[in-house]
Amino acid sequence: MGYGPLETVRLVSLSLARNAIAAGIVLTFVRAIGEFGATMMVAYNPRTMPTRIEVLRISRGLEAIVPIALALLAITIVVVVIVQLLVGVPRRH
């Protein structure tokens, strides 16, 4: 139809793979948040959010983790909303 290779990839391939790419982004994000066990076993240095939450909970109690937990919850909600806006609702044919 006169499109070059880049336009074909953008208009056809990426359009068809849009849902799979969005699912991969969400699964990667969830996996990254859930990396608590491996981080705690290998390196106790609190460099990830889940590890930081656990260290604060142990050292200062539940009140200390509320701001971090709310920030993590807000980030998660924003990512889910963005993915829903990008992907949209599946349509039945």
PDB file as gemmi writes it, atoms N, CA and C in Angstrom:
CRYST1    1.000    1.000    1.000  90.00  90.00  90.00 P 1                      
ATOM      1  N   MET A   1       0.813  -1.190   0.000  1.00  0.00           N  
ATOM      2  CA  MET A   1       0.000   0.000   0.000  1.00  0.00           C  
ATOM      3  C   MET A   1       0.856   1.253   0.000  1.00  0.00           C  
ATOM      4  N   GLY A   2       2.140   1.086  -0.244  1.00  0.00           N  
ATOM      5  CA  GLY A   2       2.987   2.247  -0.346  1.00  0.00           C  
ATOM      6  C   GLY A   2       3.714   2.628   0.928  1.00  0.00           C  
ATOM      7  N   TYR A   3       3.481   1.908   2.013  1.00  0.00           N  
ATOM      8  CA  TYR A   3       4.172   2.210   3.267  1.00  0.00           C  
ATOM      9  C   TYR A   3       5.545   1.565   3.270  1.00  0.00           C  
ATOM     10  N   GLY A   4       6.486   2.242   3.917  1.00  0.00           N  
ATOM     11  CA  GLY A   4       7.813   1.684   4.074  1.00  0.00           C  
ATOM     12  C   GLY A   4       7.847   0.708   5.243  1.00  0.00           C  
ATOM     13  N   PRO A   5       9.013   0.120   5.495  1.00  0.00           N  
ATOM     14  CA  PRO A   5       9.112  -0.875   6.569  1.00  0.00           C  
ATOM     15  C   PRO A   5       8.802  -0.308   7.951  1.00  0.00           C  
ATOM     16  N   LEU A   6       9.243   0.903   8.238  1.00  0.00           N  
ATOM     17  CA  LEU A   6       8.982   1.485   9.559  1.00  0.00           C  
ATOM     18  C   LEU A   6       7.506   1.804   9.755  1.00  0.00           C  
ATOM     19  N   GLU A   7       6.877   2.322   8.736  1.00  0.00           N  
ATOM     20  CA  GLU A   7       5.444   2.606   8.841  1.00  0.00           C  
ATOM     21  C   GLU A   7       4.641   1.317   8.987  1.00  0.00           C  
ATOM     22  N   THR A   8       5.073   0.267   8.289  1.00  0.00           N  
ATOM     23  CA  THR A   8       4.391  -1.017   8.395  1.00  0.00           C  
ATOM     24  C   THR A   8       4.500  -1.579   9.801  1.00  0.00           C  
ATOM     25  N   VAL A   9       5.681  -1.500  10.375  1.00  0.00           N  
ATOM     26  CA  VAL A   9       5.862  -1.982  11.750  1.00  0.00           C  
ATOM     27  C   VAL A   9       5.001  -1.163  12.696  1.00  0.00           C  
ATOM     28  N   ARG A  10       5.020   0.144  12.534  1.00  0.00           N  
ATOM     29  CA  ARG A  10       4.256   1.010  13.431  1.00  0.00           C  
ATOM     30  C   ARG A  10       2.746   0.829  13.274  1.00  0.00           C  
ATOM     31  N   LEU A  11       2.279   0.774  12.061  1.00  0.00           N  
ATOM     32  CA  LEU A  11       0.840   0.721  11.830  1.00  0.00           C  
ATOM     33  C   LEU A  11       0.245  -0.679  11.937  1.00  0.00           C  
ATOM     34  N   VAL A  12       1.017  -1.704  11.607  1.00  0.00           N  
ATOM     35  CA  VAL A  12       0.472  -3.061  11.595  1.00  0.00           C  
ATOM     36  C   VAL A  12       0.974  -3.875  12.785  1.00  0.00           C  
ATOM     37  N   SER A  13       2.279  -4.059  12.849  1.00  0.00           N  
ATOM     38  CA  SER A  13       2.831  -4.961  13.869  1.00  0.00           C  
ATOM     39  C   SER A  13       2.596  -4.452  15.287  1.00  0.00           C  
ATOM     40  N   LEU A  14       2.897  -3.192  15.532  1.00  0.00           N  
ATOM     41  CA  LEU A  14       2.703  -2.658  16.878  1.00  0.00           C  
ATOM     42  C   LEU A  14       1.226  -2.577  17.246  1.00  0.00           C  
ATOM     43  N   SER A  15       0.371  -2.321  16.272  1.00  0.00           N  
ATOM     44  CA  SER A  15      -1.067  -2.301  16.556  1.00  0.00           C  
ATOM     45  C   SER A  15      -1.561  -3.685  16.968  1.00  0.00           C  
ATOM     46  N   LEU A  16      -1.064  -4.713  16.300  1.00  0.00           N  
ATOM     47  CA  LEU A  16      -1.479  -6.073  16.645  1.00  0.00           C  
ATOM     48  C   LEU A  16      -0.886  -6.537  17.968  1.00  0.00           C  
ATOM     49  N   ALA A  17       0.312  -6.068  18.284  1.00  0.00           N  
ATOM     50  CA  ALA A  17       0.994  -6.507  19.500  1.00  0.00           C  
ATOM     51  C   ALA A  17       0.740  -5.601  20.692  1.00  0.00           C  
ATOM     52  N   ARG A  18      -0.119  -4.616  20.548  1.00  0.00           N  
ATOM     53  CA  ARG A  18      -0.348  -3.630  21.599  1.00  0.00           C  
ATOM     54  C   ARG A  18      -0.769  -4.262  22.918  1.00  0.00           C  
ATOM     55  N   ASN A  19      -1.702  -5.180  22.901  1.00  0.00           N  
ATOM     56  CA  ASN A  19      -2.168  -5.819  24.142  1.00  0.00           C  
ATOM     57  C   ASN A  19      -1.075  -6.664  24.774  1.00  0.00           C  
ATOM     58  N   ALA A  20      -0.311  -7.376  23.970  1.00  0.00           N  
ATOM     59  CA  ALA A  20       0.766  -8.205  24.500  1.00  0.00           C  
ATOM     60  C   ALA A  20       1.879  -7.341  25.111  1.00  0.00           C  
ATOM     61  N   ILE A  21       2.184  -6.223  24.483  1.00  0.00           N  
ATOM     62  CA  ILE A  21       3.202  -5.314  25.024  1.00  0.00           C  
ATOM     63  C   ILE A  21       2.727  -4.723  26.344  1.00  0.00           C  
ATOM     64  N   ALA A  22       1.465  -4.322  26.412  1.00  0.00           N  
ATOM     65  CA  ALA A  22       0.926  -3.776  27.660  1.00  0.00           C  
ATOM     66  C   ALA A  22       0.928  -4.825  28.764  1.00  0.00           C  
ATOM     67  N   ALA A  23       0.566  -6.060  28.438  1.00  0.00           N  
ATOM     68  CA  ALA A  23       0.598  -7.132  29.438  1.00  0.00           C  
ATOM     69  C   ALA A  23       2.020  -7.370  29.921  1.00  0.00           C  
ATOM     70  N   GLY A  24       2.984  -7.316  29.023  1.00  0.00           N  
ATOM     71  CA  GLY A  24       4.386  -7.475  29.417  1.00  0.00           C  
ATOM     72  C   GLY A  24       4.864  -6.368  30.334  1.00  0.00           C  
ATOM     73  N   ILE A  25       4.432  -5.148  30.071  1.00  0.00           N  
ATOM     74  CA  ILE A  25       4.802  -4.018  30.927  1.00  0.00           C  
ATOM     75  C   ILE A  25       4.221  -4.203  32.323  1.00  0.00           C  
ATOM     76  N   VAL A  26       2.951  -4.572  32.392  1.00  0.00           N  
ATOM     77  CA  VAL A  26       2.306  -4.763  33.698  1.00  0.00           C  
ATOM     78  C   VAL A  26       2.954  -5.907  34.452  1.00  0.00           C  
ATOM     79  N   LEU A  27       3.206  -7.037  33.791  1.00  0.00           N  
ATOM     80  CA  LEU A  27       3.825  -8.173  34.473  1.00  0.00           C  
ATOM     81  C   LEU A  27       5.244  -7.858  34.938  1.00  0.00           C  
ATOM     82  N   THR A  28       5.983  -7.110  34.140  1.00  0.00           N  
ATOM     83  CA  THR A  28       7.333  -6.708  34.547  1.00  0.00           C  
ATOM     84  C   THR A  28       7.281  -5.787  35.755  1.00  0.00           C  
ATOM     85  N   PHE A  29       6.343  -4.858  35.760  1.00  0.00           N  
ATOM     86  CA  PHE A  29       6.196  -3.933  36.878  1.00  0.00           C  
ATOM     87  C   PHE A  29       5.832  -4.688  38.156  1.00  0.00           C  
ATOM     88  N   VAL A  30       4.878  -5.611  38.055  1.00  0.00           N  
ATOM     89  CA  VAL A  30       4.462  -6.381  39.224  1.00  0.00           C  
ATOM     90  C   VAL A  30       5.608  -7.252  39.729  1.00  0.00           C  
ATOM     91  N   ARG A  31       6.345  -7.854  38.822  1.00  0.00           N  
ATOM     92  CA  ARG A  31       7.486  -8.687  39.213  1.00  0.00           C  
ATOM     93  C   ARG A  31       8.564  -7.852  39.906  1.00  0.00           C  
ATOM     94  N   ALA A  32       8.800  -6.650  39.412  1.00  0.00           N  
ATOM     95  CA  ALA A  32       9.809  -5.783  40.027  1.00  0.00           C  
ATOM     96  C   ALA A  32       9.400  -5.378  41.434  1.00  0.00           C  
ATOM     97  N   ILE A  33       8.122  -5.102  41.643  1.00  0.00           N  
ATOM     98  CA  ILE A  33       7.653  -4.746  42.978  1.00  0.00           C  
ATOM     99  C   ILE A  33       7.746  -5.950  43.916  1.00  0.00           C  
ATOM    100  N   GLY A  34       7.524  -7.135  43.385  1.00  0.00           N  
ATOM    101  CA  GLY A  34       7.523  -8.330  44.207  1.00  0.00           C  
ATOM    102  C   GLY A  34       8.884  -8.960  44.430  1.00  0.00           C  
ATOM    103  N   GLU A  35       9.955  -8.291  44.103  1.00  0.00           N  
ATOM    104  CA  GLU A  35      11.292  -8.848  44.266  1.00  0.00           C  
ATOM    105  C   GLU A  35      11.801  -8.752  45.700  1.00  0.00           C  
ATOM    106  N   PHE A  36      10.935  -8.901  46.639  1.00  0.00           N  
ATOM    107  CA  PHE A  36      11.314  -8.723  48.036  1.00  0.00           C  
ATOM    108  C   PHE A  36      12.194  -9.858  48.539  1.00  0.00           C  
ATOM    109  N   GLY A  37      11.790 -11.080  48.306  1.00  0.00           N  
ATOM    110  CA  GLY A  37      12.495 -12.234  48.862  1.00  0.00           C  
ATOM    111  C   GLY A  37      13.931 -12.344  48.384  1.00  0.00           C  
ATOM    112  N   ALA A  38      14.143 -12.234  47.094  1.00  0.00           N  
ATOM    113  CA  ALA A  38      15.495 -12.351  46.550  1.00  0.00           C  
ATOM    114  C   ALA A  38      16.395 -11.226  47.039  1.00  0.00           C  
ATOM    115  N   THR A  39      15.845 -10.029  47.101  1.00  0.00           N  
ATOM    116  CA  THR A  39      16.643  -8.893  47.568  1.00  0.00           C  
ATOM    117  C   THR A  39      17.037  -9.062  49.025  1.00  0.00           C  
ATOM    118  N   MET A  40      16.117  -9.527  49.856  1.00  0.00           N  
ATOM    119  CA  MET A  40      16.426  -9.708  51.274  1.00  0.00           C  
ATOM    120  C   MET A  40      17.439 -10.824  51.502  1.00  0.00           C  
ATOM    121  N   MET A  41      17.377 -11.878  50.693  1.00  0.00           N  
ATOM    122  CA  MET A  41      18.321 -12.992  50.870  1.00  0.00           C  
ATOM    123  C   MET A  41      19.707 -12.653  50.358  1.00  0.00           C  
ATOM    124  N   VAL A  42      19.795 -11.995  49.221  1.00  0.00           N  
ATOM    125  CA  VAL A  42      21.088 -11.759  48.594  1.00  0.00           C  
ATOM    126  C   VAL A  42      21.769 -10.517  49.158  1.00  0.00           C  
ATOM    127  N   ALA A  43      21.054  -9.406  49.227  1.00  0.00           N  
ATOM    128  CA  ALA A  43      21.644  -8.150  49.673  1.00  0.00           C  
ATOM    129  C   ALA A  43      20.667  -7.461  50.612  1.00  0.00           C  
ATOM    130  N   TYR A  44      21.008  -7.362  51.851  1.00  0.00           N  
ATOM    131  CA  TYR A  44      20.112  -6.787  52.845  1.00  0.00           C  
ATOM    132  C   TYR A  44      20.036  -5.268  52.750  1.00  0.00           C  
ATOM    133  N   ASN A  45      20.837  -4.669  51.917  1.00  0.00           N  
ATOM    134  CA  ASN A  45      20.843  -3.221  51.764  1.00  0.00           C  
ATOM    135  C   ASN A  45      19.509  -2.774  51.163  1.00  0.00           C  
ATOM    136  N   PRO A  46      18.740  -1.934  51.847  1.00  0.00           N  
ATOM    137  CA  PRO A  46      17.388  -1.595  51.364  1.00  0.00           C  
ATOM    138  C   PRO A  46      17.399  -0.629  50.187  1.00  0.00           C  
ATOM    139  N   ARG A  47      17.605  -1.139  48.985  1.00  0.00           N  
ATOM    140  CA  ARG A  47      17.622  -0.305  47.781  1.00  0.00           C  
ATOM    141  C   ARG A  47      16.331  -0.405  46.977  1.00  0.00           C  
ATOM    142  N   THR A  48      15.448  -1.329  47.337  1.00  0.00           N  
ATOM    143  CA  THR A  48      14.174  -1.428  46.631  1.00  0.00           C  
ATOM    144  C   THR A  48      13.059  -1.028  47.584  1.00  0.00           C  
ATOM    145  N   MET A  49      11.910  -0.658  47.021  1.00  0.00           N  
ATOM    146  CA  MET A  49      10.796  -0.208  47.857  1.00  0.00           C  
ATOM    147  C   MET A  49      10.316  -1.286  48.824  1.00  0.00           C  
ATOM    148  N   PRO A  50      10.078  -2.530  48.380  1.00  0.00           N  
ATOM    149  CA  PRO A  50       9.607  -3.533  49.334  1.00  0.00           C  
ATOM    150  C   PRO A  50      10.608  -3.800  50.464  1.00  0.00           C  
ATOM    151  N   THR A  51      11.896  -3.794  50.136  1.00  0.00           N  
ATOM    152  CA  THR A  51      12.915  -4.018  51.164  1.00  0.00           C  
ATOM    153  C   THR A  51      12.955  -2.845  52.133  1.00  0.00           C  
ATOM    154  N   ARG A  52      12.850  -1.652  51.602  1.00  0.00           N  
ATOM    155  CA  ARG A  52      12.847  -0.457  52.457  1.00  0.00           C  
ATOM    156  C   ARG A  52      11.646  -0.462  53.401  1.00  0.00           C  
ATOM    157  N   ILE A  53      10.489  -0.888  52.896  1.00  0.00           N  
ATOM    158  CA  ILE A  53       9.298  -0.972  53.731  1.00  0.00           C  
ATOM    159  C   ILE A  53       9.515  -1.963  54.873  1.00  0.00           C  
ATOM    160  N   GLU A  54      10.077  -3.112  54.579  1.00  0.00           N  
ATOM    161  CA  GLU A  54      10.296  -4.121  55.624  1.00  0.00           C  
ATOM    162  C   GLU A  54      11.302  -3.641  56.663  1.00  0.00           C  
ATOM    163  N   VAL A  55      12.383  -3.017  56.223  1.00  0.00           N  
ATOM    164  CA  VAL A  55      13.387  -2.521  57.166  1.00  0.00           C  
ATOM    165  C   VAL A  55      12.789  -1.430  58.061  1.00  0.00           C  
ATOM    166  N   LEU A  56      12.006  -0.522  57.482  1.00  0.00           N  
ATOM    167  CA  LEU A  56      11.359   0.517  58.295  1.00  0.00           C  
ATOM    168  C   LEU A  56      10.336  -0.078  59.258  1.00  0.00           C  
ATOM    169  N   ARG A  57       9.605  -1.085  58.810  1.00  0.00           N  
ATOM    170  CA  ARG A  57       8.619  -1.712  59.688  1.00  0.00           C  
ATOM    171  C   ARG A  57       9.292  -2.359  60.887  1.00  0.00           C  
ATOM    172  N   ILE A  58      10.405  -3.013  60.658  1.00  0.00           N  
ATOM    173  CA  ILE A  58      11.120  -3.659  61.757  1.00  0.00           C  
ATOM    174  C   ILE A  58      11.719  -2.623  62.699  1.00  0.00           C  
ATOM    175  N   SER A  59      12.326  -1.568  62.137  1.00  0.00           N  
ATOM    176  CA  SER A  59      13.042  -0.615  62.983  1.00  0.00           C  
ATOM    177  C   SER A  59      12.139   0.441  63.630  1.00  0.00           C  
ATOM    178  N   ARG A  60      11.111   0.926  62.924  1.00  0.00           N  
ATOM    179  CA  ARG A  60      10.320   2.039  63.440  1.00  0.00           C  
ATOM    180  C   ARG A  60       8.837   1.747  63.608  1.00  0.00           C  
ATOM    181  N   GLY A  61       8.371   0.601  63.151  1.00  0.00           N  
ATOM    182  CA  GLY A  61       6.953   0.270  63.312  1.00  0.00           C  
ATOM    183  C   GLY A  61       6.132   0.582  62.074  1.00  0.00           C  
ATOM    184  N   LEU A  62       4.853   0.282  62.172  1.00  0.00           N  
ATOM    185  CA  LEU A  62       3.954   0.440  61.028  1.00  0.00           C  
ATOM    186  C   LEU A  62       3.743   1.892  60.609  1.00  0.00           C  
ATOM    187  N   GLU A  63       3.798   2.815  61.559  1.00  0.00           N  
ATOM    188  CA  GLU A  63       3.570   4.219  61.224  1.00  0.00           C  
ATOM    189  C   GLU A  63       4.614   4.753  60.252  1.00  0.00           C  
ATOM    190  N   ALA A  64       5.818   4.218  60.299  1.00  0.00           N  
ATOM    191  CA  ALA A  64       6.896   4.712  59.447  1.00  0.00           C  
ATOM    192  C   ALA A  64       6.731   4.278  57.992  1.00  0.00           C  
ATOM    193  N   ILE A  65       6.007   3.194  57.738  1.00  0.00           N  
ATOM    194  CA  ILE A  65       5.903   2.703  56.367  1.00  0.00           C  
ATOM    195  C   ILE A  65       4.710   3.269  55.602  1.00  0.00           C  
ATOM    196  N   VAL A  66       3.831   3.961  56.285  1.00  0.00           N  
ATOM    197  CA  VAL A  66       2.627   4.472  55.621  1.00  0.00           C  
ATOM    198  C   VAL A  66       2.954   5.384  54.437  1.00  0.00           C  
ATOM    199  N   PRO A  67       3.853   6.373  54.545  1.00  0.00           N  
ATOM    200  CA  PRO A  67       4.132   7.231  53.379  1.00  0.00           C  
ATOM    201  C   PRO A  67       4.698   6.451  52.190  1.00  0.00           C  
ATOM    202  N   ILE A  68       5.606   5.525  52.451  1.00  0.00           N  
ATOM    203  CA  ILE A  68       6.195   4.747  51.360  1.00  0.00           C  
ATOM    204  C   ILE A  68       5.155   3.825  50.745  1.00  0.00           C  
ATOM    205  N   ALA A  69       4.338   3.194  51.584  1.00  0.00           N  
ATOM    206  CA  ALA A  69       3.307   2.294  51.067  1.00  0.00           C  
ATOM    207  C   ALA A  69       2.280   3.061  50.241  1.00  0.00           C  
ATOM    208  N   LEU A  70       1.906   4.251  50.659  1.00  0.00           N  
ATOM    209  CA  LEU A  70       0.963   5.061  49.890  1.00  0.00           C  
ATOM    210  C   LEU A  70       1.563   5.523  48.564  1.00  0.00           C  
ATOM    211  N   ALA A  71       2.845   5.872  48.581  1.00  0.00           N  
ATOM    212  CA  ALA A  71       3.518   6.253  47.335  1.00  0.00           C  
ATOM    213  C   ALA A  71       3.561   5.076  46.363  1.00  0.00           C  
ATOM    214  N   LEU A  72       3.875   3.894  46.869  1.00  0.00           N  
ATOM    215  CA  LEU A  72       3.914   2.700  46.031  1.00  0.00           C  
ATOM    216  C   LEU A  72       2.526   2.374  45.492  1.00  0.00           C  
ATOM    217  N   LEU A  73       1.509   2.522  46.311  1.00  0.00           N  
ATOM    218  CA  LEU A  73       0.137   2.292  45.871  1.00  0.00           C  
ATOM    219  C   LEU A  73      -0.272   3.297  44.787  1.00  0.00           C  
ATOM    220  N   ALA A  74       0.101   4.556  44.973  1.00  0.00           N  
ATOM    221  CA  ALA A  74      -0.223   5.583  43.975  1.00  0.00           C  
ATOM    222  C   ALA A  74       0.470   5.297  42.645  1.00  0.00           C  
ATOM    223  N   ILE A  75       1.740   4.901  42.694  1.00  0.00           N  
ATOM    224  CA  ILE A  75       2.475   4.563  41.472  1.00  0.00           C  
ATOM    225  C   ILE A  75       1.803   3.393  40.764  1.00  0.00           C  
ATOM    226  N   THR A  76       1.402   2.381  41.528  1.00  0.00           N  
ATOM    227  CA  THR A  76       0.745   1.219  40.946  1.00  0.00           C  
ATOM    228  C   THR A  76      -0.573   1.600  40.284  1.00  0.00           C  
ATOM    229  N   ILE A  77      -1.366   2.421  40.933  1.00  0.00           N  
ATOM    230  CA  ILE A  77      -2.643   2.842  40.362  1.00  0.00           C  
ATOM    231  C   ILE A  77      -2.415   3.649  39.086  1.00  0.00           C  
ATOM    232  N   VAL A  78      -1.426   4.525  39.091  1.00  0.00           N  
ATOM    233  CA  VAL A  78      -1.131   5.322  37.899  1.00  0.00           C  
ATOM    234  C   VAL A  78      -0.723   4.417  36.739  1.00  0.00           C  
ATOM    235  N   VAL A  79       0.125   3.423  36.997  1.00  0.00           N  
ATOM    236  CA  VAL A  79       0.554   2.509  35.933  1.00  0.00           C  
ATOM    237  C   VAL A  79      -0.633   1.734  35.384  1.00  0.00           C  
ATOM    238  N   VAL A  80      -1.498   1.227  36.247  1.00  0.00           N  
ATOM    239  CA  VAL A  80      -2.665   0.467  35.791  1.00  0.00           C  
ATOM    240  C   VAL A  80      -3.595   1.354  34.967  1.00  0.00           C  
ATOM    241  N   VAL A  81      -3.828   2.583  35.402  1.00  0.00           N  
ATOM    242  CA  VAL A  81      -4.699   3.492  34.650  1.00  0.00           C  
ATOM    243  C   VAL A  81      -4.099   3.827  33.292  1.00  0.00           C  
ATOM    244  N   ILE A  82      -2.806   4.077  33.248  1.00  0.00           N  
ATOM    245  CA  ILE A  82      -2.146   4.385  31.970  1.00  0.00           C  
ATOM    246  C   ILE A  82      -2.242   3.212  31.011  1.00  0.00           C  
ATOM    247  N   VAL A  83      -2.002   2.012  31.511  1.00  0.00           N  
ATOM    248  CA  VAL A  83      -2.107   0.834  30.647  1.00  0.00           C  
ATOM    249  C   VAL A  83      -3.532   0.657  30.159  1.00  0.00           C  
ATOM    250  N   GLN A  84      -4.519   0.865  31.014  1.00  0.00           N  
ATOM    251  CA  GLN A  84      -5.919   0.758  30.586  1.00  0.00           C  
ATOM    252  C   GLN A  84      -6.259   1.811  29.527  1.00  0.00           C  
ATOM    253  N   LEU A  85      -5.726   3.012  29.675  1.00  0.00           N  
ATOM    254  CA  LEU A  85      -5.988   4.049  28.674  1.00  0.00           C  
ATOM    255  C   LEU A  85      -5.306   3.731  27.349  1.00  0.00           C  
ATOM    256  N   LEU A  86      -4.093   3.180  27.412  1.00  0.00           N  
ATOM    257  CA  LEU A  86      -3.372   2.848  26.193  1.00  0.00           C  
ATOM    258  C   LEU A  86      -3.967   1.643  25.476  1.00  0.00           C  
ATOM    259  N   VAL A  87      -4.338   0.634  26.221  1.00  0.00           N  
ATOM    260  CA  VAL A  87      -4.833  -0.591  25.625  1.00  0.00           C  
ATOM    261  C   VAL A  87      -6.322  -0.496  25.351  1.00  0.00           C  
ATOM    262  N   GLY A  88      -7.051   0.032  26.286  1.00  0.00           N  
ATOM    263  CA  GLY A  88      -8.491   0.131  26.133  1.00  0.00           C  
ATOM    264  C   GLY A  88      -9.176  -1.164  26.513  1.00  0.00           C  
ATOM    265  N   VAL A  89     -10.465  -1.176  26.320  1.00  0.00           N  
ATOM    266  CA  VAL A  89     -11.278  -2.346  26.633  1.00  0.00           C  
ATOM    267  C   VAL A  89     -11.300  -3.267  25.417  1.00  0.00           C  
ATOM    268  N   PRO A  90     -11.081  -4.575  25.606  1.00  0.00           N  
ATOM    269  CA  PRO A  90     -11.145  -5.484  24.455  1.00  0.00           C  
ATOM    270  C   PRO A  90     -12.515  -5.448  23.802  1.00  0.00           C  
ATOM    271  N   ARG A  91     -12.533  -5.454  22.503  1.00  0.00           N  
ATOM    272  CA  ARG A  91     -13.796  -5.407  21.753  1.00  0.00           C  
ATOM    273  C   ARG A  91     -14.128  -6.780  21.218  1.00  0.00           C  
ATOM    274  N   ARG A  92     -15.404  -7.107  21.240  1.00  0.00           N  
ATOM    275  CA  ARG A  92     -15.853  -8.355  20.646  1.00  0.00           C  
ATOM    276  C   ARG A  92     -16.185  -8.113  19.183  1.00  0.00           C  
ATOM    277  N   HIS A  93     -15.824  -9.066  18.368  1.00  0.00           N  
ATOM    278  CA  HIS A  93     -16.087  -8.918  16.925  1.00  0.00           C  
ATOM    279  C   HIS A  93     -17.364  -9.608  16.552  1.00  0.00           C  
TER     280      HIS A  93                                                      
END                                                                             
